[in-house]
């Protein structure tokens, strides 16, 4: 069997920011990344992939209204705990925690304007649970 030339893994994400230091601090303190300088940018590391936070002064930012980064938590309890932590820390909250058929979630904004969705699929409707299963290549 021939290997699938389209099979790939996530290597990195790259985002512009109007405030690189504050955005990097959000990734470090709120999302548990390790952050290192990378020229005028910052490199935030998570297990398995990197996030490059680039200086927006180098290129104009024009975010589409629905562009966001999603992170998943294991439970509704963990979601509510992180929501409370973010709220107490003064993170810009775009929504409260709300239930969606694909699982509960909230949206917040990091310094620099990047929108985040923090969710859990632990309470997703049965209809959607099958879509969450990993597909194994044969």
N, C-alpha and C positions, 0 to 999 in steps of 0.2 A: 504494500500500500504506500502511495506517495504521501509525503508529509504535506500538510495544508500550509501553503505559503502565507496565508492570511492569519494564521494563529499567532497571537502576540500577547504580551502582558503589558500592563500599565508601567511606563517608565517614569514619567513625570507630568506634572501639571504646571502651567506657567500663567501668572496673573500680573497685570499692571496694578500699581497702587499709587495714590496721591501722597501717601505717607508710609514709605517702606518700613521704617522703624516701628511704627505703631501697628501696622499690619503683621509684621513678623512677630511682634510681642503677642498679638492675639493668637497666632498659630502656636506659639510656644506656651503661653500661660493658659489658654482656654482649650486648645486642642491637643496638647501634649507632644508637640513637635520639638525636635532639637533644631536650633537655628544657627547658621554660620554666615558670615559676610561672603559675598560673591560679587566683587566689584562694587557698583552702586546699588546692587540688588542684594537679596538675602536668599539663602537656600534653607528651606524647612524640610526636615526629613521625617518620614513616617516609615514603619516597617513595610518594605516592598516597593516604595516609590518616593520620589522627591517632589517638592513644590517650590518653584522658582517665583519669588516675589520681585517683580521688576519695577524700576523707577518710572512712573508714568510721565515724568518730565521728558523722557526720551521719545515717547509716542503718545498721541492723544487717546484718551479712553472714551469709548462710546459703548457702554454696556447695553445689550438688549435688556428689556424690562424683565424677562423671565430667566436670565442666565444666573445660575447659582451652582454651588458646590454642595454635595450631600454627604453627610457622615451618618453612619448607622450605629445605634446603641442596641444592647441586648434586650432591654426591657422597658416597659412603660415607666416603671419606678425610676430607672436610671435617666430616662428622658426628663421626667419631672424634676429630678434632683439637679440635672445640668441646667435646666431652664431657671430654676431658683438661683443657682450659682451665678449664671450669666446676668440675671436681673440684678442681683445684689452687687455685682461687680460693675454695673452701669453699662453693660453691652447694649447697643441699640437693638431693641426687640421689635421685629416687624409684625409678629403675630403672637398670640398666646399659644399654648399647647392645644392642638385640636386633633380630633380623630378623623381619619381619612380611610377609605376602604383598603388602601394599600398599607395602612399602619399610621399610628399617631406621629405627630411632628410639630415642629415650630420653625419659624424663620427668623434670622437675626442678621445684622450687618456688622462686618468687621471694619475697623478703621481703614480708610482708603476706599470704602464703598463696595466691597465684595459681599454679595448676598450668600448666606449659608442656610441650608436646610438640615436640621438635625432630626433624625427620625428613628423609629423602631418599627420593625415588621412583626414584632411578637404578637400584636393584636390585629393583624391584617385579616380581612374577610377571607373565608375559605376559598372563594372564587379566585383570589390572587395568589394563594400560597403555592400553587403549582408553578407559577411563573418565576418564583424565587429560587427554585431548585437549580443547582449547577448542571450544566450539560457536559457530559463526558464524551470526548471525541473517541470514536471507535477505530 
